[in-house]
Amino acid sequence: MSIYRAHILFPIDEGTIQSGVFEIKRELEEKIEEQNLNKEIKVLETGTIGVIGKGVIIVIYPDNVTYYNVNKTNLDNIIQEHIIKGRIAKRVEHSTEKYISGKKGYQNVGLTREQQRIVLDKCWKIDPESIDEVLAAGGYRGVEKIFSESISPESVIEEIKNSGLRGRGGAGFPTGLKWSFTRAAKGEEKFMICNADEGEPGTFKDRLIMEGDPHKLVEAMIIAGYAVGAIKGYIYIRGEYELSIKRIQKAIDQALEYNLLGKNILETDFSFDLEIKKGAGAYVCGEETALIDSIEGKRGYPRIKPPYPANKGLW
Amino acid sequence: MSREEILKKYDQTSDNLLAILHDIQDSKDEHYLTKEDLKKVSDYLGLTYSFVHGVVTFYSMFSLKPRGKNIIRVCQSPPCHLMGSTTISKELIKILGIKFGETTEDGLFTLEITSCLGVCGVAPAIMINDQVFGNLNTDRLYEVIEEKRRVK
């Protein structure tokens, strides 16, 4: 494996796609080829950086410099100044760790100043389609910890309870409590369902996780599946989210290859499978019981509760 | 891929119904399901024809009518509405000469509505097949449609 001198990252989200990020990327790759730098520079696609409305954005590592509004005209300048001469292309709007074109960097402005990214921490630092990068960046440590230290499912649930983690469905139901219900529920076969059928206007966040760091979701499903004693997990994704489906499928395939999923995970007794269920355009299927009906291949009608899905759900 | 090949890919359990219908629909240029398809699928999975018909009509991504090569889905959520999706809808109706739910005579476009596409950052947005176009205004819309017409 060769070691690259620099990595150029292209965050892919709706804002950058609309500004023609793929065209710019192709152009950059051609230029790197021309300069014979393709052994030194690696170009990657990553998840969103969280800045929208700034056109095409590129991030250059190891310098950690972000350029905004990149287009065909100023791309040359960036290559000449930053990549060849190794200094910041000051004529292009940019930010480093500390400042943005003389002003403060976006990391230090407004809401983002006090933000500490937990779920999206790796989101724009890795290639979402490569499990090796995820592992190097600290992914799957939770799974590793549980199985290497043989932590019992009860302790996992206890840990989640103590963490105070709550659901994001509006009611803020404590996650640890929910898991303990399912663990205690009768029945031999238990299933774990991930609801990624988001359709509420203006509140999309599942997609950012699935497209930016799909392995995080896979890891979380493994841990949750282990804690509640499930044999299989389903991820229900909207039919409109083609890219999310593609990336999650890839993540599942890679995890299977590394024995993080499937039979006897990491040579333990625990086996767990994951399957994607693709929705077909029904807003109501975001409701948990309607979603369960949809997974079963029926019309997505909500059921009467109780019994709650934590006790009686799929099949 | 033919219908039989698609069916063979899946186990004969009813939870595969949506996936099978998706695959059959995607394998056709006209993006729709025939009565024959529904019959074959219901036989394969051991379901009744009426059940499969019910499922197909429930989900908006399935169609029983032939559709155009390009399916245009206009986002109907509030953020897009505020940013002018009504204008976009009117303009689309004018350019294509069809109403929502209809297909152009040349079989190139079908116009549909959809719930939030999750791209509110670039509202108003439309989705053509699996590609999203955002930050639309009348001029940009003309460009997009013209380009799709030219590709054929």
Interface residues (C-beta under 8 A of the other chain):
Chain A: D13 E14 G15 I17 Q18 I52 G53 E198 G199 E200 P201 G202 F204 R207 G239 E240 Y241 E242 K277 K278 G279 A280 G281 A282 Y283 S294 I295 E296 G297 K298 R299 G300
Chain B: S14 D15 N16 L17 L18 A19 L21 H22 L45 F51 G54 V55 F58 Y59 S60 M61 F62 R73 S77 P78 P79 C80 T114 S115 C116 L117 G118 V119 C120 G121 V122 A125 M127 D130 V132 F133 G134 N135
